[in-house]
Amino acid sequence: MVRNTGFLLMALAGGAVAYGLRKRNNITRHIAMLIAIAGIVMLVPPVSAATVSANVKLLAFGGLGIIIRVIVAWYLARADVVEEFRPRST
């Protein structure tokens, strides 16, 4: 039951971030960038271990995970995306 609760909390957090991004909430954009950067940091040790042990499969999957997270963080930090998330004057 505890594992299901953690999964549901993470799914709820992911859904909340997705909803905030859809509504162009600037704080949610920052939260999504922090999540992507935290994912990069958490993937560095497994990729380093895969490099040392010469495990190509783990190295490829870990490297791909890092690349995807870097692309997400880079995209959310671009000037045109930042402008899109600015509040509109009515």
Helices and strands as residue ranges (DSSP letters): H 2-22, H 26-53, H 56-77, H 79-84
